[in-house]
């Protein structure tokens, strides 16, 4: 039997403590937890960070999205209209079914 895999998604700085609590709950119940801050996302240096996260979301059995009061940071390229990394992760999970 394979270990189920959960990807924890949220803005980071404002929800770090909540992320850790949720992750610990899943670990305590036998899940493999993927968190970018814990080295769970393999970053490809030639691709935007969002693509690496999308790939990890698609390779997970469950996405847990923690929603707070922040939207997330704009990409390094700037611009007035953008999708946050959290929104990109949600879209990847939705598209993967």
Beta strands, then each sheet from edge to edge (+ up, - down):
strand 1: 5-9
strand 2: 32-34
strand 3: 62-65
sheet 1: 2+ 1+ 3+
end
